[in-house]
Amino acid sequence: MEEKSKAISGLKRGNYFTDSERHQIIQEMISCKCTKQEIWKKYTGEEEEHGQLLRWMRKLGYNTKLPTRRPNFVENNGVMARKNTVVASIGDSFENLQLKKRNLELESQLRDAEMKAVAFSTMIDIAEKEFNISIRKKVNTKPLKK
């Protein structure tokens, strides 16, 4: 690891590395299981790499699915799983609340539509009695021939 870091002398900005230096940096990152930020700081002195190493890996044909980060919790996987289930149940309950709210809205719209239908039917009944005319279409009537 010391030899590889000596090969690239001095700190440079990310844009000024040659392809061979980029290969060397990526190989070191993969082999020593360091984080991208640690490698970036080692070679450039900058705190954040802003995805530059990933872009280099894509450009140079490396497998970007490789894990380039150390896990935070090795022993506490059960704790992490429990937190995920809590978040999932909160998400489910939020979806349930949204569905219940939508259901109430649709039920109120249905009641309004039923009340309108009754009001129109009553209005037609009153008009037929007052004006002595038939407004509703009679059942089993044949259309007029022209």
Secondary structure, DSSP 8 states (H G I E B T S, - for coil): -HHHHHHS-S---GGG--HHHHHHHHHHHHHHT--HHHHHHHHH--S--TTHHHHHHHHHT--TTS--S--S-SS-HHHHHHHHHHHHHHHHHHHHHHHHHHHHHHHHHHHHHHHHHHHHHHHHHHHHHHHT---S--TT------
